[in-house]
């Protein structure tokens, strides 16, 4: 059975929310190890970020969303560098909850997406706003 458009939007929001956690989870590591190492880890999820934020319909199917979230978790559980980093592990835990749909997407994200979808908006402007939250 095909997923509804609302479900596909929710999947998109779950991935965006996960990307915010990746950034938060890597911040402590970046503060102690430096920006170069941070860039190494963030580049692992850059393709997810680019694909997600540049999707013109703000949609993802469930399997793609779960695959993206799994990749984020894998990055945050890097066995050589991040497995013992508290912030990274907290972020990985939060992303697992997002994937399992234990935590709901924050209303502010859902409401903002609905507003964008209902109005004739400047796509580039809104993508930059979202990227600002993630970058």
Beta strands, then each sheet from edge to edge (+ up, - down):
end
